[in-house]
């Protein structure tokens, strides 16, 4: 017997199926299934996908000596992704698990394995994100200063999200303590302490930064954000407004203002600011970006009317 014929029988038995049941599912006779498993004849290549789907394996599995039988096709595709760690294999497995959940024929083991699928993809995404950020930062600020520092701030946020915020503090604290003349390094440190919930340390460096970099729109934004975290709302708004006066095209301060208005229940002002953001973007030709602030404005309007 060939590996192929042995696998056909092994996979059928693993699925607790008789030859009659397999034949009915495949639309062939019982004798045909028997001849395949005895290696008397081989199935037409056109039916191989149907055989693989029936036994919850891939077509390649039919020819492998070490192939395993799985409870369902979602589990098999999950194992394919586990071996390759390719995003396209993740998407295939994800779609199959979604189908399984909709069918309501899943087990708790399926739910566990589906969770593992996302856990493994999360690790892939974390690694890839770090690699891309580091490629930008490796080029330094000379080539494109704005992109460099936006990436630096984004990476700091990223490290906080994955529980590595202390690395931000360890990177930027020595630079700032040495009297760095680069505002963005101060901002990254302030942001890191804010992420850590150490608002006293963040506020200390904000005050020193204000003395060193008076009238910086960027610093006003982050000062406002810090004051919001400290729930000193009345003090936060003037900083965001000042940033907008200095840089009317920047949306960061406006988004901070609008979401803060939402946080304190002032949906009328939140609605107005979100629409201002949308109008600003629309006037500059950012048609796709307009949808997000418009949707946020709509949600605020619903809360106003209810």
C-alpha positions, 0 to 999 in steps of 0.5 A, a space after each residue: 500500500 502507498 502512503 496515500 492509500 494508508 492515509 485515506 484509511 487512517 484519516 477515515 478511521 480517525 473521523 469515526 467514519 465507515 467506508 459507506 459514510 465516506 462514499 456517501 459524502 464524496 458521492 462515490 460507491 463504497 467499492 470505490 472508497 475500498 479500492 482507493 484504500 487498498 491502492 487498487 485504483 486512485 481517485 481522480 485529481 478533481 476529487 482530491 479537494 473534496 477528500 481533503 475537506 472531508 477528512 479536515 486535512 490539506 491535499 498535501 497531507 494526503 501524501 505525507 507519512 507524518 500527517 495528523 488527523 484533525 477534528 476539523 479543517 480550522 484546526 488543520 489550517 491553524 497548524 499550517 499557520 503555526 508552522 509558517 507564521 505567514 499572514 496569508 496562512 493566518 487569514 485562511 485559518 481565521 476565515 475557517 474558524 469564523 465559519 466554524 463558529 457560525 455553524 455552532 458546531 465548535 468545541 471548547 478546544 476549538 475556542 482555545 485553539 482559535 485564541 492561540 491562533 490570534 496569540 501567535 499572530 499577535 507575536 508576529 505583528 509585534 515583531 514586524 512592527 518593531 522591525 519597521 519602526 527600527 528601520 525608520 529610526 536607524 536612518 536617523 532624523 536627517 533624511 526626514 525629521 518629521 517622520 523620524 520623530 513621529 515614529 519615535 513617539 509611535 514606538 514609545 506608545 507601542 512599547 507601552 502597549 506591550 508592557 515595555 514602557 520602562 525601556 522608554 524611560 531608560 532611553 530618554 531619561 539620560 538624554 534629558 538629564 544631560 540637557 538635551 536640546 531636542 524637544 522630541 526627546 523631552 516629549 518622549 520622556 514625558 509621554 513615557 512617565 505619563 504611560 507609567 502613571 507617574 504623573 508627578 515625574 511627568 509634570 516635573 519634566 513638563 515644567 522644565 521643558 516649558 522653560 527650555 522650549 517656550 511656545 512649542 505647539 507640540 509641547 502644548 499638546 502633550 502638556 494638555 494630554 498630561 493635565 487631562 490624565 491628571 483630571 485637571 481638565 480646565 488647565 488642559 484646554 488652554 494648552 490644546 487651544 494654544 497649540 491650534 492657534 500656532 498650528 491650525 492644520 494639526 489634528 492632534 490637539 483637536 482630537 484631544 480636545 474633542 475626546 476630553 469633552 466627551 470624557 466630561 460629558 460635554 457632547 455639544 462641544 465634542 460634536 462641534 470640535 469633531 466636525 471642525 476636524 472633519 471640515 479641516 481635513 475635507 478642505 485639505 483634500 483628505 476625503 478618506 480621513 473625514 469619515 472617522 471624525 464625522 462618525 464620532 460627531 454623529 455619536 456625540 449628536 445621538 447622545 445630545 438628543 437622548 
